[in-house]
Amino acid sequence: MVIHLRVATRTATLIIRFKAADGAWKRAPAASGANGRIRPGYALVNGKAERVNDYNYQVRFFERRKLKYEPAGKNAADAEALRRRIEQQTTVRAEALKVGVKVEVEQTRKTLAQTAASYIKDAEDRGASEAALQARSVSAEFMRMLKKTYVDEVAREDVFRFHTVLRKRGCKDRTVANKHQRLTSWLRFAGVDKLILPPTPKYEEALPTTYSRDQVSTLLAEAEPYMRMAILMGLKLGLRDGELIHAEFSDINSAEKTFRVRGKPQWGFKVKTHEQRDVPVPDDVLAELDIWKSQCPGQTLILGTKNRQPNTKLLRALKRLARQAKLNCGRCEGCQSKRRECREYTLHEFRRTYITTLLRNGVDLRTVQAYAGHKDIASTMRYLRPASAKEAQAKLNTIVW
């Protein structure tokens, strides 16, 4: 039997989750204006409405005595609409349990903004700063083009239209494919049927890119001690983004001269391959790590923030450093943006440089695979490359023809 109930309202509260001045994420009620409408980007702090910048909305409610937070995106009107729907549904469910009747409640429609915010937060929580940055960019581009509100409105032709818009803007095939992969990863996360989503566009597979010696030396010369430590660890230990961000001083074995890559449950970080590994630490890096530790009393994270949290903004700091060092390519989409963050400078590029350098200097494939933490040898073999033109020329000149 299905019946409709008129009952006392169970309150659901619209919360704004924002980054405070000290870098910590906090929650506060969303502030309303004199007209009763939510003021976009305003939090109610100590009874006063305060403007916040880096934020997203959540709906706080109780369901069967359990406190829950439902992601509500960044659009104030959409977030308030979701709050009202949840309030109605939880009220009906709660009263139905009391009288023992079955209640059919329409499922909440997911908005693109809500799911994008959840997807980005998921990447940040995993320490995948590069993925989070790309997800933020791609989701914003797609929503601007699409001009639809709900996930269930996304159609196959919308993805093809996104490809067309990117190409008209001058994006190369590889860029279109990369943005497509990030887009479809988000849409699958949001619950879009994978049969609706077209396959990744084809493109010419490029060799892994690496930093040149000049680029590395320029970055190191420009870097202050914190970023110098980040560059050396990325370049000479070959760590992934999340591994770098969550590296702790306790991971260093000075006697064995190794660094242990392992998960950090306290930060919710897991190693990509779910396998720990030991990476040798060069003497110069080990010496600098000792000095750096003495300058960071009380810190457990090697590259932690002032609040002793994982630095999820490390990628952005690298891009700022590249800009300050006048290394921006000046051609890519990032260089043309307001922040002028060059796409060519990423934390992962240090890892690619590390793997390529080891192979070029005669370290065998299996050993490099182990140090890099690759599951299969094929992933390592991608970095096997012919000698550079200068190296090849030198060898050619020694040949007696």
Buried (B, 14 or more C-beta within 10 A) or exposed (E): EEEEBEEEEBEBBBBBBBEBEEEEBBEBBBBBEEEEEBBBBBBBBEEEBBEBEEBBBBBBBEBEEEEBEBBBBBBBEBBBBBBEBBBBBBBBBBBBEEEEEEBEEEEBBBBBBBBBBBBBBBBBBBBBBBBBBBBBBBBEBBBEBBEBBBBBEBEEEBBEBBBEBBBEEEBEBEBBBBBBBBBBBBBBBBEBEEEBBEEEBEBEEEEBEBBEEEBBEBBBEBBEEBBBBBBBBBBBBBBBBBBBBBBBBEBBEEEEBBBBBBBBEEBEBBBBEEEEBBBBBEEEBBEBBEEBEEEBEEBEBBBBBEEEBBBBBBBBBBBBBBBEBEBBEEEBBBBEEEEBBBBBBBBBBBBBBBBBBBBBEEEEBEEBBBBBBBEEEEEBEBBBEEEEEEEEEEEEEEEEE
